[in-house]
Amino acid sequence: MEKRFKKIIALFIVVAGSALALPVFSQDIATEKLEPVFGYIMNGQGVTFQVPSGGCTNKLSFAIRQVEGATGANKEIGLFRTTPDECLAYIPMGIPLEFSFTEMGLQAGDLVHIINPLQPSRALPLN
């Protein structure tokens, strides 16, 4: 019994320790999903994300979130999908969505790190 109890405590410590390493976001994102993107481009005005779409995706389908407690001088930003796209159009390269630095809660000179994972496009190979 004591051996089993020690294993349960050890498991709890591992799980609790892992949870401490996860990023904490500024708002409740329980129903939102960090969106894999085809790519992004940053310029002097903001960021353009290339996102998957079935034809019913627009800027209002997403929210920008900053990671709280990010280390270093960087601001960590994530693009989260708030509304699923259930349409079936074939848009293999997705669509571009532009977000200004102001919309993302950033100021000129902020160092930014985008945390969205990259995914390959769904375009068919040329033969």
N, C-alpha and C positions, 0 to 999 in steps of 0.2 A: 504494500500500500504506500509506504514512504517513497519507494523508488518511482512509482507512478506519479505521486504528487510532485516530486522533483522534476520529472519530465514535463508536467503541465506548467510548472512555474518557469522552466527554461523556455518552453514554447511561447509563453506569455511575454517574457522578456525580449525574445527575438522579434515577435510581432510588434510589440510596443516600440522597440527601438527602430524598426523599419518605418513605422508610421511617423516618427519624428523627422525622418529624412525627406519625406514627401513635401512638395511645395504647397503653400497655403495661398489661396487666391482671395482677392479682395471682396468678392461677393459669392453668394451661394450658387454653386454651379452643379448641383446634384443632377439636374435634368439636361445639362449641356454637355457637349462632347468636344474635346480638343480636336479640331479638324485637320486631318492630313491634307497637305496642299501640294500642288504640282510644282510650285515655286513662288518666289516673291522677289520684288524689286523695290529697293529703297532709294528715294531721291530727296531733294531738298524740301519737298512739301509733305511727304508721308511715305506710306508703303502700299504697293499694289500686290495683292495676293492673287494667285491663279488657283481657283478652287474648283472641285468637282461639282457638276450640276447635271441634273436630269431635265432642266428646262424651267424649274420653278424656284431657283435660287436667286436671291438678290441680297443687297447689303443688310436689309432688315432680318435676314435669316441668321445673322451672326452677332456676336458681342465680343468686344476686345476686353481682355482682363490682364491686369498686371499681377505678377507674382509678388506677394509680400515677403519681405525679409530676404530678397535676392542678395547674394554676396557680391562684393566688389562695387564698382561704380556703374555697372550695367543695370538697366531696367529690363526685366524679362517680361515679354509680352506674349500672350496667346490669343489666337483667333478661335473662338468657340462657336459651334453651330447650335443655335437655339431653336431653329425650326427645321425639321427634316424636309428634304426634297424627295417627294415620292413620284415625281413625274418621270416619264420614260424616254425623253428625247435623247438621241445619240449625240453627245457633245464631248468627244474624246479628249479634247484639250482643256475642258472646263471653261470657266469665264473669269475675267479679271474683275476684282473688286478693289476700289481705291479707298484708303482710309488716311485722312490727314493726321499729322502729329497731334493737333489739337483734339481731334476725335478720339485719339488713343490716350489722351491724358498726358502727353509728353510736351516738353519744351525744347526750343532750339538748343543744341549742344548736348542733349541727353544721349548717352551711349545705350544702344538698344540691342537686345538679343531676342530673336524670334524663337519660341520653343515648339512651334508646330512641326510635327514630323513631315518629311518629304516623301511623296509617293510617285511612282512612275505614271506617265500618262496612259490613257486607255486607247491611244491611237494604234491603228493597225500598222504593222511593219510594211515598208515598201518592198515589193518583190519584182 
